[in-house]
Amino acid sequence: MNDPIVTPAAPAAHTVAEWLLSTIDKLFNLIGLEAHEKTEEAICLVIIVFAAFFIGWLLQKTIYFLLHRAERLRPKPALQELLQGKTLTRCCYIIPPLVVLAMAPFALEESHRTYTIVTRIAGIYALFALAIGLGAVFSFIFNYYNVHVNKRRLPLKGLANVAIGIVWIIITILAVSVALDKSPGLLLTGLGAFAAALMLVFKDSILGFVAGIQLSENDMIHVGDWIVVPNTPANGVVLDMTLTTVKVQNWDNTIITLPPYSLVQSSFQNWRGMSESGCRRIVKTLTIDITTVHSITAAEADAIAARYPLLKDFVDNLRKSGSMEQNNGGLTPINGTIETNLGLFRAYCCLYIYNNPFINNVQQILVRLMDATSYGLPLEIYCFTATTDWNKYEGIQSSILEHVSTVCADFGLGIYSSSTLTVTEGNNNPTQTGNSAPAAGAQSDTKNDTSLKA
């Protein structure tokens, strides 16, 4: 058995090793094995390995016990996440190989091949344990920041994966250099020859890494955003983002995965702006039977205003000003005339929408006539609801369309229908036409009505 080598850097380890070796020597002397040096070294090595793992296990249990007690006395999110993620427990994986490296010189002669093999294995073990510990620390930092600090819900998981991936790449290179007893610089030089193959194998990861940085830097997408990606089935909420995939839950609860770089290479629609604004656009069009549009007298205007009090001030103000029409500017103009039934109906629609408690009257409100078609005169209603809730939004726009479709008859107007549209022939006798076309055109602020959930 070799004499222990004392180094100033490890006096405690030397004392322990000296005591351990002397104890083993005494036991061997009792059974007559004092001359079997190899057996003695092997048993010492087994004892050191066992002691190293026991120390590591004991340290893990101690840290877990202390953290658990601290969390019970003073509950904090950080302590809870440390316990749930077993972060410090994983960091303790590095203890056994460090103990073996510290004790090996006292059990084995450094000139022996066994010592070289043991230290290399312990060194590789220590490197991979370090990678596991750093990965646990990075995951803890990401989870804590993502839950408690990341109020903008930036897609940071890809960056965390990149950091962990870089750690593992570096550790792997160092482990190979330790195993082969070569300089890491030589290995990196040799990797240049495999650059093309590495680019091919890790193409998605590299493209995803670059795309993830672009998406985060430009604040293009957050977890929880509703996105619509053209030419793909993706139309729903972003559940998760990694280096290689963006996971989207569609409105029908199906799951779609996309590569991150597909969002950067082509355009996509993000509904976050609408959600954050608190309002959602309504664009609906009614096609008015143009043959029902006619001039009205003052008595007719007064009769309609008496039935719909919203119009009374509008009619009185126009008469006092000596004008027949009003065309206010701004985001919420009340436009209309008292010269025609359609102009008065247009003013009523503006007033009705403006005073509707479910409409955001700070946003743009328009009731305008579009270009006439062979089916009639389109009247477009453009406004924003005061909510983004899907169910409420659909109810609000439906109630508006139902109301204006119903009251237009009181203004002497008709909505286009293939069974009721009248046209005037040469003999001035109105006849029925059988042309088939949509009774009312309707636009939506979505590609389809299912493109946004509550």
Secondary structure by P-SEA (a helix, b strand, c coil): cccbbbbcccaaaaaaaaaaaaaaaaaaaaaccccaaaaaaaaaaaaaaaaaaaaaaaaaaaaaaaaaaaaaacccaaaaaaaaaaaaaaaacaaaaaaaaaacccccccccaaaaaaaaaaaaaaaaaaaaaaaaaaaaaaaaaacccccccccaaaaaaaaaaaaaaaaaaaaaaaaacccaaaaaaaaccaaaaaaaaaaaaaaaaaaaaaaaaaccccccbbbbbcccccccccccccccbbbbbccccbbbbbcaaaaaabbbbbaaaaaaacbbbbbbbbbcccccbbbbcaaaaaaaaaacccaaaaaaaaaaacccbbbbbcccccccccccaaaaaaaaaaaaaaacccccccccccccccccccccbbbbbbbccccccaaaaaaaaaaaaaaaaaccccccccccccccbbbbccccbbbbbccccccbbbbbcccccccccc
